[in-house]
Amino acid sequence: MKISRRRNSRRPFAVLDIGSSKICCMIGEIDKLGTLTLLGQGTHASAGMRSGEVTVLSEFSDAIGHCVQSAERAAGLAIASVSVVLPGGSPRSAFGTQSITLSDSTVNPRDVRRLLDRCGAQDIDPALQLMQLHPLHYSLDEMRGIADPTGMRGRTLSVDFLTVCATRTSLTNIIEALAMNHLGAERFIHAGYAAGLACLGDEERELGSTVIDLGGGTSSAAIFMDGKLIYIDTVPVGGQHVSTDIARILSTPLGEAERLKAVHGSITPVDAMASAPSSVRQAVELGRSDNITLPGLGDVIEAGGKTIERSLLSAVIKPRIEEIIELLMDRMRAGRMEYAAGNRFVLTGGGSQMTGIADFCAQLASRNVILGQPAGISNLAVEETSRSSAAAIGALIHVSRLSEDDPAERQTRTLPHGPMERLGAWFRDNL
């Protein structure tokens, strides 16, 4: 079934959240009461991906196919296209300003559309592709801070806007993998922005909050202010790197390391390294996969036939989480967004489910840090409300609010490929 872009559509729509650890497909619809409802969901382990980038197209395509088919079976329907959520492609945000001279003294919808057309057509690096376009506020002559200029009178209409771009190659590979499954890409949505829609209330987005999304292969920061997205950046480090550290330092298989992180992963306030054997301290400091003898005292867990202290596992996890937070804070400082980030950080993503991580990140960032809780959609099972599903839930919320004639949305909508589809799109956009 073709996904509709119309606000309050009764037709189902789908989102595909592509992570380095797992892929999640959710199918939803707006019911007769205007409630966003989940119809079906499918998840599958990622394959052919590393740090948010496609490495083996065939494996990646197969994983998408299994995931989408599971969601289709759960929903009892077939889909033809998806809105893609991703942290890959090294997405970054940038500010811009555009102006037009009004042909008539009164601003009409065509003027707004013409202005945003210029925003979408601005010169960007040929290696990049526009993912999202967010108008921040409009100006009419000397009057600034206008939310909607339609119907107002003036001579010059301007807009301050935010763009989110990603590498064209990354997006093209995803489109190709979807095409191999007879699926089209409706649009691309950044995971951090989507997680913010799911985990932040209107007041939190208005007063200023930063969402830190700890994914499998990447981590991102998304800053909201005055109800708008004002900044996005991504670093190629995430939960998979934590698992690799555990596997190397504790000399255990990667699968066992993933289990240790998921079941026993925590960040304790005590420093276990002070009393740890020198071989362990050296392994942690250098990241070596030396064969080490692990202590079996105190609060212990089993790992691959060995007994280790829980606090030692915490000591292995800490440096990588510290690296992620420091990298994101460095990016914010470089972009002069450190103060715009505000004093409220919200953690989402699979990596945020480790015990004690909020307190640890609060110390590192010198901010108030809380754990995000996705909301805004009905018919979710308890396990689907976890922070690891925040981006997919937020993407459903985003798509449900879109209008077919949204002038910003039309700038980032993936263009139809066939001649009849292009003709139909032209009529929708110009009549």
N, C-alpha and C positions, 0 to 999 in steps of 0.2 A: 504494500500500500504506500503510495506516495505521501511524504510528509508535507503537511501544509504549514505555511509560514503565518497564516492569519491568526490574529489575536483571538483568544477564546474559541479556537477551532475545536470542533467535535471530533476531528480526525486525529489518530495517534501520531506521535512523533518519537524519534529515537535519538539517543546520544551514545557515543562510544568514547569511554575514558581509557586512553592508551597510556599505560605505565610500563616501566621497565620490569616490574615484578608481576603484575597482573593486568588483564584487560577486562573492563566491565562495560556491558551494554545494558541500558535501561530504556524501556519503552513506556511512555506515559501519555496521558490525554487530559484535557480539561472537561470535567463532567458538566451536567446541566446546571449545577449549582455554582459553577465557576471554580471548583476545587481541583487542584492538580493531583492526579491519582496515578500511582504506579501500576501498570498493567502486567509487566513481566521484566525479569532481570536475568542476565547470564554473566558468568565470570569464567575466565580461563587464564591459566598461567601464561605469562608473556613468553615469547620465543622469538629469536632473531632480532633482539634488541639489546642495546647496551647504552647506559647513561642517556636514555631518551632518544637514541638514534637507531634507525633500522640498520642492521648488519647483515642479515640473511633474509631477503625478500620473501622467498617461498615459505620459510618457517613462520615469519611474521604474518603472512597472509593466511596460513592455515590456522593460526591462533585466533585471528579475527573471525574467521569463518565459524569455528567451534563456539566462540563466545556469542556471536550474533544468533546462530541457530538455537542456542539454549534460551536466549531471550525471546525469540520468536515462538518457540514451543510453549514457554510459560505464558505468553500473552495470547496465544492462539491466533496469530496473524503474521503476515510477512511484511517486511519493510524493504523499501527501495533505496533509501538514503539515510544518512546519519549526520548529526552535528558532532564534530570530532573535538574531544578535549585532550590536550596534550601539554606536557611541560618541555618537550624536546624542541629542537631547531634553534636553540639559544635565543629564545624570545626576549626582547627588551622593549621598553616603552620610550616614547619621546614626545615632547610638547611641540605644538605648532600653532600658527595663527593664519587665518585667511580672511579676506574682505572682498565684497562686491559692491558696486554702485547700483542702487535700486532703479529700475526702469519706471516704476511708479512709486509714489511717496508712501504707499501702504505695503507692508511686508505680507506676502502671501506664501502658501506652502511651496510653490515653485521656486521662489527666491531662496528659501531655506534649502531646498533640494539642490539648487544650482551652487549655493555656497559650499555645501558638504561634498558635492561632486568635485569641487576644486581641492578640498582637503584630501579626498581619496586619490586624486590624480597628481598629488605633489611628487616631486622627484625624490626617490629613495635609492639606496644602494641596489643595483640590479641583482645582487645575490640574495636580496630579501624580498619577502612577500607580506603584504598587509594582512593581518589576522583580524584585528579589531580597531574600530574607530569610535571614540567616545567624545562627543561634544561636552565641554566643561561649562562654559557660559557664553552668552552672546552679548554683543555690544551694538548699540544703534547710535551712530554719531558719537557724542561724548558720554552717553549713558551706558554704564557697564553693569555686569552682574545680572543680565536678563536670562531667565530660564527658558521662556518661549516668546520669541519676538512676533509671532504671527498676529496680524491685525494692527500692530503698532506702526507709527509713522516716523519717517526719517529719510536720510539720503544714502548713508553708507552702513551696510550690515557687516559685522565681523563676528568671528567665533574663535575662541581659544579651545583647542582640542588635544586629545591624547591618542597616539597611535601605538599599537602593539604589533611588531613585525617579527618574523622568524625566517630562518634560512629557507630559500625557495626549494633547494634540493631536498630538505627534510620533509616539507609538505608534499612535494611531488611524489616521493616514495610512498608516503601514506596513501595518497590518492590512487597510486598504482596498485597497492595492496588491496584497497577497497574495490577497485575495478575488477580485480581477479576474483572477487566474490560477488560480482554483479551489483555492487553498491556504489552510490555516489556520495560525495562529501558536500553537505549543505553549507557548512561554514566551519571555521576553526575557533575554538575558545580556549583561552589560557587556563590551566588548572588552578592557579592561585586566585584568579578572578572568580572562577566558578565556586571554589571553596568559600570565598568571602560571601557570596550570595547565600550559601547554605548555612553558614555558621555565624554571620553577623546580623543583628537586628538593624532596623532602620536608624535608630538613634546611634548605634555604634558606628555605622557608616557615616552618619552626619557629623558626629563629634571627632572622629578620627580613630582609626584602628589599623593595625597591620596583621595580615594573615601570613603565617609561616607554614608552608605546605612541605612536609618532609616525605618525599616520595621514595621510590625504590632506587632509581638511577639518578634522579635530580632532586633539588630542593629549590623552592622559590619564595619570594617575598612579594606581597601585593598590598599596597597602601591605599586606603580609602579615606576621603575627606570631603565634607560637605555633601555626602551622599554619593560621591563620584569616585571612580577609580582614578588615581593620579600617578601611580607608579607600579611597574612590574619589572622584576629581574629574576634570573634563574642561574644556578650554579650546578655543574655536572657532578654532584656528590650527593649520595642519599643512603637509604637503608641497606642497599646491596653492598655498599662499601663497608658498612658496619659488620655485615655477615662475613665478608671476605677477611676482615681483620680478625674476627673470632676464629675462623678456620685456620688462618696462617699462624697466629700467635699461640693458639691452644692445640695446634696440630691435630685438627679434627676435620672430617669431610665437610664440604660446604653445606650439604643437606642437614647434617647434624648441627652445624653452626646456625642455620636458619631456624631450626627448632629451638635451640638455646635462646636465641634472640626473641622469638615469638612467645615462648613459654616462660622463660626466666629473665628476660632482658629487663634491666632496671639500672637506674643511676642513683647510687647511694651517696649520701653526704660525706661518708668517711672515706679516707684514702687508704685503700687496701695495699697500695704498693709499698708503703713504708715498712711493712713486716713481711713482704713477699720475698721469696728467694731471689738472689741476684740474677739468675738466669731468666726468671720471669720478668723482672724489671727491665732487663736489657731487651727482651723480646718485644715488650710493649713499646719501649722508647724507639726501637729501630724498625719495628714492624716485621721482624724476621719470623720465618716458619720453623724455628729450631725445635727439635725434640726436647721438651722440658718435662720435668717431674712436677706435677701439680699437687699442692698441699691438700689434705683431706681433713681439715680441722674446722670447727665452728659450723656456720650455716652452709651446708654443702648440697651440691646437685651432681647428678651423674651425667657424664658427657663422653660418649664413645668408649665406654668401659673404664673411664678415668673418673676420679672424684675431684671436684674443684670447689673452691669456696665461691659463694654467690657474689661476695664483694669483689673477688678477683675478676669475675665476668664484667662487673660494673666498671672496673678500672680499665678493661680493654675497650669498652664501648665509649667511655667518656671522651677520649681525644678526638674521635671522629665527629661526634656531635658538636664538640667545641669548634672544630674546624669549620663545620657547616655554618654555624651561627656567626663566627667571625668573618667568613667569606661574605655572607649576606650583609652584615653590618658594614664591611668595607665597601661593598657595592653601593649601599645607601649613602655613605659618606662621600664617595666619589661622585655620585649623582646629586649631591647637596640635598638629600632627602632625609638625613638623619633625624632632624627635628620634626619634619612633616610626618614621620612615622608615628609620632605620638608616644604615649606612655602605656598603651594597651596592645599587647601582642596576643594573638590567638593561634594555637598550634593545631594543625590538621595533618592528614596523611597517615599512612601506615606507621611511619617512624615515630609518630606522636603517642603511640599506645604503650610505650615503655614506662614503667613505674618510675616516678621521680623526675621525669624529663622537664616538666613545667618549672619546678623549682630550680633546677640546674640552669635552664635557659634564662630564667629571670636573673640569676646571678651574673651570667655571661653578658647579657644585653643591658642590664640595669634598667629593666622595664617590668611592669606587671604582666605576667604571662599566665594565661589560662588555657585550658583544653577546649577546643571547639566542639560543639554538639550540633550536627546537621538537623535542620528543620525545614518546614515549608512544603511538605508533600505527604499525602495520606497513603495508607495501605502499605507502609513499610514494615517489614519484619524487624525484630529487635536487632538482629545481626546486621541488617542493612543500614542501621542508623549510626554505625561506627564512623570514626573520623577518617578511616581509609576509603569510605564511599562519598566523602563530602564533595569532591569535585564533580562526580557524576550527578549527584542530587542537585548541586548548584547549576549545572548545565541544563538540566530539565527545567529548573525555575527560569533560567535565562530565556530558553526557547519558548516557554509558555507565555512569556511577556512580550514577545516580538510581534510587531505588526507588519503585514506585507508591504505597506507603503512607508515604513520607517526609512527616512532618508539616510541615516547613518548605517543601518543594516544593509542597504542595497550596495554600499561601497565594498563590503567585505564578503558578500554572498558569492559562493562559487558559481561561476558562469555556466549555463547549460552548454552542451557540446553540439548537439544536432541542430540543423537549420531551422526546423519547426520549433524546437525548444527555444532557440535564440529569438525567433520571431515573436513567440508568445511572451517571453521575458521583456522584449522591447515594448510591446503593448501594455504590459503591466506597469512598466516603469515610466511611460511617457503619456499615457492617456488618463 
